[in-house]
Amino acid sequence: MHIKTISVCGLGKLGACIAATFAARGFEVLGVDIDPEKVRKINAGLPPVDEPRLDETIKTGHSRLRATCDARETVCTDVTFFIPPSPSLPDGSFSNEFLLKAMQPVAKAMKDAGKKGHLFVCSSTTTPGAVDSVLIPMLERELGGVCGRDFSMCYNPEFIALGNVVNGLLEPDLVLIGESDPAGGAALEQLYKKYNRNSPSIARMSIVSAELTKISVNSYITMKISFTNQLRLIAARHPQADIHTILDAIGSDSRIGKKYLRAGLSYGGPCFPRDNRLLAYTARQAGLEAPLAEASDRVNQRTNEDLVEKVRGMIKKDDVVAVLGVTYKPDTYITEEAAGLFLAQQLKRQGYRVLVHDFAANPSNAPALHEFECVSNLAELKKRSEVKLAVICCPWPQYQGVVLGANTQIFTPWQF
Ligand SMILES: NC(=O)c1ccc[n+]([C@@H]2O[C@H](COP(=O)([O-])OP(=O)(O)OC[C@H]3O[C@@H](n4cnc5c(N)ncnc54)[C@H](O)[C@@H]3O)[C@@H](O)[C@H]2O)c1
């Protein structure tokens, strides 16, 4: 199978970038979303979400990129990528609801058109086992066919960081392909060989292996971050210990490496915490425990609590505190499970007046900020002489060397 035309269902933070980069790399692309505003923006050549470099990427591929709300139009394409939300449920598993709703009309359209051989690609993160036990059986029912014979299914999650999605897609370390049959996997591998600007490792395996691989990568990184934070808490009890020189020395061991071995705050965002909890859920489902994954989560919570205690130790009852940087990392407006948001919320619950500043997040794109007094620029914050302490909670480079009013002490819990 030789893929020339691509459809992408779900034009959100990830899907819009997938659609735009495929078009920019020369493929004919049809984007599908239930949100008419996202469809309108793509057709007008505008980015439907805020993400660096998405605007120019859409412009580069504009003549090959079109969007629609009608999922049946996917029948004219060779492959459909599905990238709707897969939210976490209270037990730690991920919901299949959005994927089922996105795939159903596509499968039905294939049946109505009598089309065989379509390649379905699930890019949303799934609970291990969900593609084989939930998504493929639904497709077989809707299509009236057999997976591997009448259509193929691949599980192909992306390893990207918000704020760097376009480059992350085009130049990944790894392309992960879980395949229902060798023909489907081979078609996707050939597609990536044309699409990627680098020569990443391409790992092909069974679908459930790929589901486990995806969450294991993120769980391993959370373990490394929590190891660092655990060591930081221990070193802080020894006045002569310097966490930065310790981590530098540890990271020089090539078996360990320096990545994520920097004293910082907790991990957050839409992937790390929930992928790690999903691994623990997957272990429980198999009658096992995942003590490493659970410990990473506990250390992460302890890291957040430690920050709140440290800040409370620096202020008095009626002091005003400013939290600088409430996103989980620079170059994104996402505040989900961010250390700065946690600190601001805890201080507010404990009766402190809290001002918040961020370079991207604001109450309109991050509703969790509605409860705070948001200061839109640093010059204005500088004039707020009532602020006793400003805590930098996200390493936006613009905070480096920041100077505020004479009455305001600045606390940076890590080295820039
Ligand atoms: N954001 C990340 O950093 C990231 C990283 C890796 C993996 N993921 C995974 O990617 C998936 C999507 O994440 P996102 O951040 O892009 O989500 P998002 O909420 O930004 O976008 C999802 C899009 O899907 C659309 N949609 C919902 N139902 C649909 C349907 N039936 N048909 C067509 N479109 C539909 C929504 O309107 C929205 O535009 C999730 O499973 C997530 O776990 C996200």
The ligand as an SDF file (V2000), in Angstrom:
LIG
                    3D

 44 48  0  0  0  0  0  0  0  0999 V2000
   -1.0690   17.3410   24.1450 N   0  0  0  0  0  0  0  0  0  0  0  0
    0.0010   16.5800   24.3330 C   0  0  0  0  0  0  0  0  0  0  0  0
    1.0440   17.0140   24.8260 O   0  0  0  0  0  0  0  0  0  0  0  0
   -0.0340   15.1290   23.9270 C   0  0  0  0  0  0  0  0  0  0  0  0
    1.1700   14.4220   23.8190 C   0  0  0  0  0  0  0  0  0  0  0  0
    1.1520   13.0710   23.4780 C   0  0  0  0  0  0  0  0  0  0  0  0
   -0.0800   12.4520   23.2920 C   0  0  0  0  0  0  0  0  0  0  0  0
   -1.2470   13.1730   23.4120 N   0  0  0  0  0  0  0  0  0  0  0  0
   -2.5210   12.4840   23.2020 C   0  0  0  0  0  0  0  0  0  0  0  0
   -3.1590   13.0180   22.0720 O   0  0  0  0  0  0  0  0  0  0  0  0
   -4.5710   12.9680   22.2220 C   0  0  0  0  0  0  0  0  0  0  0  0
   -5.1480   14.3210   21.8600 C   0  0  0  0  0  0  0  0  0  0  0  0
   -4.5290   15.2990   22.6430 O   0  0  0  0  0  0  0  0  0  0  0  0
   -4.6450   16.8540   22.2970 P   0  0  0  0  0  0  0  0  0  0  0  0
   -3.8460   17.5380   23.3370 O   0  0  0  0  0  0  0  0  0  0  0  0
   -4.3540   17.1150   20.8520 O   0  0  0  0  0  0  0  0  0  0  0  0
   -6.2130   17.0690   22.5650 O   0  0  0  0  0  0  0  0  0  0  0  0
   -7.1150   18.3700   22.2540 P   0  0  0  0  0  0  0  0  0  0  0  0
   -8.1980   18.3490   23.2570 O   0  0  0  0  0  0  0  0  0  0  0  0
   -6.2590   19.5710   22.1080 O   0  0  0  0  0  0  0  0  0  0  0  0
   -7.7270   18.0600   20.7990 O   0  0  0  0  0  0  0  0  0  0  0  0
   -8.6440   17.0430   20.5300 C   0  0  0  0  0  0  0  0  0  0  0  0
   -9.4610   17.4210   19.2910 C   0  0  0  0  0  0  0  0  0  0  0  0
  -10.2770   16.3160   18.9370 O   0  0  0  0  0  0  0  0  0  0  0  0
  -11.5260   16.8450   18.5100 C   0  0  0  0  0  0  0  0  0  0  0  0
  -12.5470   15.7910   18.5470 N   0  0  0  0  0  0  0  0  0  0  0  0
  -13.2290   15.3130   19.6410 C   0  0  0  0  0  0  0  0  0  0  0  0
  -14.0740   14.3500   19.2420 N   0  0  0  0  0  0  0  0  0  0  0  0
  -13.9280   14.2170   17.8990 C   0  0  0  0  0  0  0  0  0  0  0  0
  -14.5520   13.3930   16.9210 C   0  0  0  0  0  0  0  0  0  0  0  0
  -15.5140   12.5070   17.2450 N   0  0  0  0  0  0  0  0  0  0  0  0
  -14.1720   13.5190   15.6200 N   0  0  0  0  0  0  0  0  0  0  0  0
  -13.2360   14.4280   15.2720 C   0  0  0  0  0  0  0  0  0  0  0  0
  -12.6190   15.2420   16.1600 N   0  0  0  0  0  0  0  0  0  0  0  0
  -12.9600   15.1210   17.4550 C   0  0  0  0  0  0  0  0  0  0  0  0
  -11.7780   18.0090   19.4450 C   0  0  0  0  0  0  0  0  0  0  0  0
  -12.7700   18.8950   18.9440 O   0  0  0  0  0  0  0  0  0  0  0  0
  -10.3800   18.6270   19.5030 C   0  0  0  0  0  0  0  0  0  0  0  0
  -10.1900   19.5550   18.4600 O   0  0  0  0  0  0  0  0  0  0  0  0
   -4.8150   12.5060   23.6620 C   0  0  0  0  0  0  0  0  0  0  0  0
   -5.0930   11.1360   23.6690 O   0  0  0  0  0  0  0  0  0  0  0  0
   -3.4920   12.7230   24.3410 C   0  0  0  0  0  0  0  0  0  0  0  0
   -3.2640   11.8120   25.3590 O   0  0  0  0  0  0  0  0  0  0  0  0
   -1.2450   14.4940   23.6970 C   0  0  0  0  0  0  0  0  0  0  0  0
  1  2  1  0
  2  3  2  0
  2  4  1  0
  4  5  1  0
  4 44  2  0
  5  6  2  0
  6  7  1  0
  7  8  2  0
  8  9  1  0
  8 44  1  0
  9 10  1  0
  9 42  1  0
 10 11  1  0
 11 12  1  0
 11 40  1  0
 12 13  1  0
 13 14  1  0
 14 15  2  0
 14 16  1  0
 14 17  1  0
 17 18  1  0
 18 19  2  0
 18 20  1  0
 18 21  1  0
 21 22  1  0
 22 23  1  0
 23 24  1  0
 23 38  1  0
 24 25  1  0
 25 26  1  0
 25 36  1  0
 26 27  1  0
 26 35  1  0
 27 28  2  0
 28 29  1  0
 29 30  1  0
 29 35  2  0
 30 31  1  0
 30 32  2  0
 32 33  1  0
 33 34  2  0
 34 35  1  0
 36 37  1  0
 36 38  1  0
 38 39  1  0
 40 41  1  0
 40 42  1  0
 42 43  1  0
M  CHG  2   8   1  16  -1
M  END
$$$$
